[in-house]
Amino acid sequence: MVASATDFPLSPKEEIVLGAVAASTRGRQKVHGYPLAQEIAALRPRHFSMNYATLYRALNRLEEKGFLTSVVAKPGAHPGRSRRSYGVSADGRKVLRKSEVAVKRDDEGTLYIEF
């Protein structure tokens, strides 16, 4: 069970997105939204789902709250919209330590949710 809004600064979806960014950036500085969306779609338990709009709103809110940092790729480096890469800030790591939900990797490298 996720802590109440008065005790914990994140919604359940924000908590999962922040945990997924943290798990996805291990060994890397930042992660792009699209691969993150693919990993979240494959999260176990499989009954959890999140569409792209929800994911990007959560990423934006987490950045506004100071729990994520992001960097935009140089203009023209990628076709189409500019690519933004996300990483967990020091405040984000503090919040994750207090979280009752953890996003982890199994031995095969697949993300899963632990309550």
Secondary structure, 3 states (H helix, E strand, C coil): CCCCCCCCCCCHHHHHHHHHHHHHCCCCCCEEHHHHHHHHHCCECCCCCCCHHHHHHHHHHHHHCCCEEEEECCCCCCCCCCCEEEEECHHHHHHHHHCCCEEEECCCCCEEEEC
